[in-house]
Amino acid sequence: MNSRDLTAYVAQIADDAERRFGTDFVSAWHDAYAREAALDLWLTQPGISVAVADQVWRLVRGELRRRSPLGDHRNGHGAPSPEVLRSGV
């Protein structure tokens, strides 16, 4: 799965989750839907590793939080990523 396909898949799953559960906030339903989509990708697509499925799940969660009207700052999700913290920036 190349970068463009991955981006399109993440956007599709985020759109589906918003249609099913609304856009008011990112809920446990959104997270569960993102997990199911990542698991489904891993189970149905040959060559998709667990690492790629995990990346899909994280990207969908991030996309849903980015789209949330409450913003990423809810529950500390706007905090710097671990990579930024390790780099000392």
Residue pairs with C-beta under 8 A, 6 or more apart in sequence:
1 9
1 45
1 47
1 48
1 52
6 52
6 55
6 56
6 59
9 41
9 56
10 56
10 59
10 60
10 63
11 63
13 33
13 34
13 37
13 56
13 60
14 60
14 63
14 64
14 67
16 33
16 37
17 29
17 30
17 33
17 34
17 60
17 64
18 64
18 67
20 29
20 33
21 27
21 29
21 30
21 33
23 67
23 68
23 69
24 69
25 68
25 69
25 70
25 74
26 61
26 64
26 65
26 68
26 70
26 74
30 61
30 64
31 61
34 56
34 57
34 60
34 61
34 64
35 57
37 56
37 57
37 60
38 53
38 54
38 56
38 57
38 60
39 53
41 48
41 52
41 53
41 56
42 48
42 49
42 50
42 52
42 53
65 71
65 72
65 74
65 77
66 72
68 74
71 78
72 78
80 89
